[in-house]
Amino acid sequence: MRMKKFKPTRSNIALITIAVLLIAGAITAVTLWQHQQRILTSMAMTFQEESVIEYGSETSAEDLIVHMKGGVIEEYPQLDTKKIGKQTLRFLMKQDEVEKTFEYTVEVK
């Protein structure tokens, strides 16, 4: 028994082209997602252990960071040392269009 010979018709070529494009798109999406995950994993920030700040001091949010890697902070949150109580500061770190937020709670006494 002989197998039928494959004849590339327009519809077959269109289906093969669509399949190849879908596979290429899926591979690209997975690669980009893995790249983003590697960047997120590499981003880290360490804060001071002492989270109590003296009322009226000149301490800024930037002073609270002991170490950071994997990105940059474009704008630091405002720390109001004239306001008694707890304040949650949100630091937004960016690298290659990937963003990660770190939170640190301080208490002004």
Helices and strands as residue ranges (DSSP letters): H 10-42, E 44-47, E 52-53, G 61-64, E 65-69, E 72-73, E 85-95, E 98-108
